[in-house]
Amino acid sequence: MNILEIAQIIFYFTVSFAVIVVGVLVTIIAVQVIWFIVATKRLVNGLHKESVEVYRKVDRFLQSMASLAFFSKFFPKGRSKKEPKL
């Protein structure tokens, strides 16, 4: 074998190894991106649940404040949302 054939064989092995390494790295990055998306989805769902719970608590608090005599002036019960304020 002459030197050109040996160089070509070494080149093909090197390129094959580089392609395998790049493929493994792309796979690892894809898995990490999927884990990040799943974690973000869990975070958003948790924030949504907490915000709904806070909304319910605030709504209950405002309803209880509206039933007090002093605050009934600030929270009228009879007016609907469609009626304009006078």
TABEL-V650408 format. One record per residue. N is the residue number from 1. RES is the residue in one letter. PSI is psi in whole degrees, -180 to 180 (none if undefined). D_LAST is the distance of its C-alpha to the last C-alpha in Angstrom with 1 decimal. Layout:
BEGIN
n & res & psi & d_last
N & RES & PSI & D_LAST
N & RES & PSI & D_LAST
END
This chain:
BEGIN
n & res & psi & d_last
1 & M & 137 & 100.7
2 & N & 176 & 100.0
3 & I & -31 & 97.3
4 & L & -39 & 95.0
5 & E & -41 & 94.8
6 & I & -42 & 94.1
7 & A & -39 & 91.4
8 & Q & -42 & 89.8
9 & I & -45 & 89.9
10 & I & -40 & 88.3
11 & F & -45 & 85.6
12 & Y & -41 & 84.8
13 & F & -41 & 84.5
14 & T & -45 & 82.3
15 & V & -42 & 80.0
16 & S & -44 & 79.9
17 & F & -41 & 79.0
18 & A & -40 & 76.3
19 & V & -41 & 74.7
20 & I & -45 & 74.8
21 & V & -44 & 73.2
22 & V & -41 & 70.4
23 & G & -42 & 69.8
24 & V & -43 & 69.6
25 & L & -41 & 67.2
26 & V & -40 & 64.9
27 & T & -44 & 64.9
28 & I & -43 & 64.0
29 & I & -40 & 61.2
30 & A & -41 & 59.9
31 & V & -42 & 60.0
32 & Q & -39 & 58.1
33 & V & -41 & 55.4
34 & I & -44 & 55.0
35 & W & -39 & 54.8
36 & F & -42 & 52.2
37 & I & -42 & 50.1
38 & V & -43 & 50.4
39 & A & -39 & 49.5
40 & T & -40 & 46.4
41 & K & -42 & 45.4
42 & R & -41 & 45.8
43 & L & -46 & 43.8
44 & V & -42 & 40.9
45 & N & -40 & 41.0
46 & G & -42 & 41.1
47 & L & -37 & 38.1
48 & H & -45 & 36.2
49 & K & -43 & 37.1
50 & E & -39 & 36.2
51 & S & -36 & 32.8
52 & V & -42 & 32.0
53 & E & -42 & 33.2
54 & V & -41 & 31.1
55 & Y & -44 & 28.0
56 & R & -42 & 28.9
57 & K & -44 & 29.5
58 & V & -40 & 26.2
59 & D & -44 & 24.4
60 & R & -40 & 26.4
61 & F & -46 & 25.8
62 & L & -36 & 22.0
63 & Q & -39 & 22.3
64 & S & -34 & 24.6
65 & M & -32 & 22.4
66 & A & -25 & 19.5
67 & S & -15 & 22.0
68 & L & 147 & 22.8
69 & A & -42 & 21.4
70 & F & -41 & 20.5
71 & F & -6 & 18.6
72 & S & -21 & 16.7
73 & K & -33 & 13.9
74 & F & -25 & 13.6
75 & F & 78 & 14.3
76 & P & 140 & 12.6
77 & K & -30 & 15.0
78 & G & -22 & 13.7
79 & R & 134 & 10.9
80 & S & 172 & 12.8
81 & K & -23 & 12.8
82 & K & -24 & 12.5
83 & E & 136 & 9.1
84 & P & 153 & 6.4
85 & K & 143 & 3.8
86 & L & none & 0.0
END
